[in-house]
Every structure is written in C-alpha cells, then in structure tokens.
Amino acid sequence: MPADKGNNATFYHYRLLKRLTVPRPLISSFLTLPFIWLAATMVFFSWTSLFYFLLAIPIVLWVHFVIARSVLIIVSHSYRKRWRFSWRLPWLGYLPDQFVTYSTFRLAHLHISWIGICLFAALIPWSPPAFIISLVLWHLWLLSPKLYILIGMRKQPKGGMIKITPQDTSYYMP
C-alpha cells in the first residue's frame, strides 16, 4: 500500500471567530458571592443555614451532572470523552473538555437552567427555606459562567464549535 499522504489525508481547518475572556474583577466578585450569601442566610434564618449551605453544593453539582448527562445521551452519542468534571474556577461542574458544538453546549446548559429551577421549586413545600435558597443560589452561581458564555456568543453563526480553557472560551467555525 503506497503511502500517499498528500492526496488522501483529511485536514480540519477551524477559523477563530470570537474569543471570550472572563475579566479578573468579575472572577473575584464571583468568588466573594458565596460568602456574602452565607452571611445573609445566617443572619436572616439561623446558624443552621451553614449546614444547608454546605449540603446544597454537592446536591446542585449532582443535579447539574444528571441533567447534562441526560441531555447529552439524548442529543449526542459521542460525548463521553468530551465532557468531564472541572474543578477550576470559574469553570466548576460538568463541562466540555474538548471541542464541542455550540448547539450541544447551549442545549445542555439551558436544560440545566430551567429543569434545575423547576426541581428546586418542587421541593419548596417539603424543605426548609434556608435549604431552598441555598440550592437556588448555588444553582445560579454554578451556571453564571456558562450563561456568560451563552450571552457572549449569542450573535455568532450557527454550527460553530467552542473550546473552554481556564483562560478563555473560543468560538470556532469549521
């Protein structure tokens, strides 16, 4: 078999359309919000709000994971190696690790947004108010960097790919 790499090779060319960086002041204010919320819930409810506040973090992360994974199973069949948990700030949670289509990213995070709010609203009759408030605040806090990406990339052409790095988010067109 002759090795004619010049004629048979396939190359993918991605053109960078937009690079979106999260400003440092926004990240620092983003990091101070949980402490402000914790102090406010402890003042308005009781010191036991600390327990609810800490309990809400893994629950919200699990809910985000389950919803995103369910959407990815329905929409995309090759998501396993592309999505994983990120523990770097501000990108906490289940995020794409490689290039992923913007429509898949948008669909997953919009479903996380509204299904999460509906789920936490359904828990209102059975849960203490401090716990519900903690769930909603962590939900919004974890979604805010992803919603920043969705808002920043909303005017880009359809069919693009995004790549999230610790420094920025890039939007490419294949």
C-alpha positions in Angstrom: 0.0 0.0 0.0 1.7 3.2 -1.1 1.9 6.0 1.5 0.4 8.9 -0.5 -0.4 11.1 2.5 -0.7 14.3 0.4 -3.7 13.1 -1.6 -5.6 11.0 1.0 -5.2 13.0 4.2 -8.1 14.9 5.7 -7.3 18.2 7.5 -9.8 20.2 9.5 -9.4 23.9 9.5 -11.0 25.8 12.2 -11.3 29.6 12.0 -11.4 31.5 15.2 -14.5 33.8 15.2 -14.5 35.1 18.8 -12.5 34.7 22.0 -14.3 35.5 25.2 -12.3 36.1 28.4 -13.7 36.4 31.8 -12.3 39.6 33.4 -10.4 39.3 36.7 -12.7 41.7 38.6 -15.7 39.6 37.6 -13.9 36.4 38.8 -13.1 38.0 42.1 -16.6 39.2 42.7 -17.8 35.8 41.6 -15.7 34.2 44.3 -16.9 36.5 47.1 -20.6 35.9 46.4 -20.9 32.6 48.3 -19.5 34.2 51.4 -22.0 37.1 51.2 -24.9 34.7 50.7 -23.8 32.5 53.6 -23.6 35.5 55.9 -27.0 36.7 54.7 -28.7 33.3 55.2 -27.2 33.0 58.7 -28.4 36.5 59.6 -31.9 36.1 58.2 -32.6 32.4 59.1 -30.2 30.9 61.7 -26.8 29.5 62.2 -28.1 26.1 60.9 -28.1 27.7 57.5 -24.4 26.8 57.3 -25.3 23.1 57.2 -27.9 23.7 54.5 -25.5 25.9 52.6 -22.8 23.2 52.6 -25.3 20.4 51.8 -26.6 22.2 48.8 -23.2 22.3 47.0 -22.9 18.6 46.2 -26.7 18.3 45.5 -26.6 21.0 42.9 -23.5 19.6 41.3 -25.2 16.2 41.1 -28.4 17.7 39.7 -26.3 19.5 37.0 -24.4 16.4 36.2 -27.6 14.2 35.8 -29.4 16.8 33.7 -26.4 17.5 31.4 -25.6 13.8 31.0 -29.3 13.0 30.2 -29.4 15.7 27.6 -26.1 14.6 26.1 -27.3 11.0 25.9 -30.4 12.1 24.0 -28.6 14.6 21.7 -25.1 13.2 21.2 -23.8 9.7 21.2 -20.1 10.5 21.4 -20.0 12.8 24.5 -18.1 10.5 27.0 -14.6 11.6 26.2 -15.6 15.2 25.5 -17.3 16.1 28.8 -15.9 15.8 32.3 -16.0 17.5 35.7 -13.9 20.6 36.0 -12.7 21.9 39.4 -11.0 25.0 38.1 -12.6 28.4 38.9 -14.8 29.8 37.4 -15.5 26.7 35.4 -16.9 24.4 38.1 -19.1 21.5 37.1 -19.7 19.2 34.2 -18.2 20.9 31.1 -16.8 20.0 27.7 -13.1 19.1 27.8 -12.5 19.3 24.1 -14.1 21.0 21.1 -17.9 20.6 21.3 -20.6 22.0 19.1 -22.0 25.2 20.4 -25.6 24.0 19.9 -25.0 21.0 22.2 -23.4 23.2 24.9 -26.3 25.6 24.7 -28.9 22.9 24.8 -27.3 21.2 27.8 -27.0 24.3 29.8 -30.4 25.8 29.0 -31.9 22.5 30.1 -29.8 22.6 33.3 -31.1 26.1 34.0 -34.8 25.5 33.7 -35.0 21.9 34.9 -32.9 22.8 37.9 -35.1 25.7 38.9 -38.3 23.6 38.4 -36.8 20.8 40.5 -35.9 23.1 43.3 -39.2 24.9 43.1 -40.9 21.5 43.5 -39.0 20.9 46.8 -40.4 24.1 48.4 -43.3 22.5 50.3 -41.0 19.9 51.9 -37.7 21.7 52.6 -36.7 24.5 54.9 -36.5 27.9 53.3 -32.8 28.2 54.0 -32.1 25.0 52.1 -34.2 26.0 49.1 -32.5 29.4 49.0 -29.1 27.7 49.2 -30.0 25.3 46.4 -31.1 28.2 44.1 -28.1 30.4 44.9 -25.6 27.6 44.2 -27.5 26.7 41.1 -27.3 30.3 39.8 -23.7 30.6 41.0 -22.6 27.5 39.1 -24.5 28.4 36.0 -23.4 32.1 35.8 -20.0 31.5 34.0 -21.8 29.2 31.5 -24.5 31.8 31.0 -21.8 34.4 30.5 -20.5 32.2 27.6 -24.0 31.8 26.1 -24.7 35.5 26.3 -21.3 36.4 24.9 -21.6 34.0 21.9 -25.3 34.5 21.1 -24.6 36.5 17.8 -22.2 34.0 16.3 -23.2 32.0 13.3 -24.9 28.6 13.9 -22.9 25.4 13.6 -19.7 26.5 15.4 -17.6 24.8 17.9 -16.4 26.0 21.3 -13.4 25.2 23.3 -13.3 26.2 27.0 -9.9 26.7 28.6 -9.0 28.1 32.0 -8.2 31.5 30.5 -10.9 31.9 27.9 -13.6 30.4 25.7 -13.1 30.4 22.0 -15.7 30.0 19.2 -14.5 28.4 16.0 -16.2 27.8 12.7 -15.2 24.6 10.9 
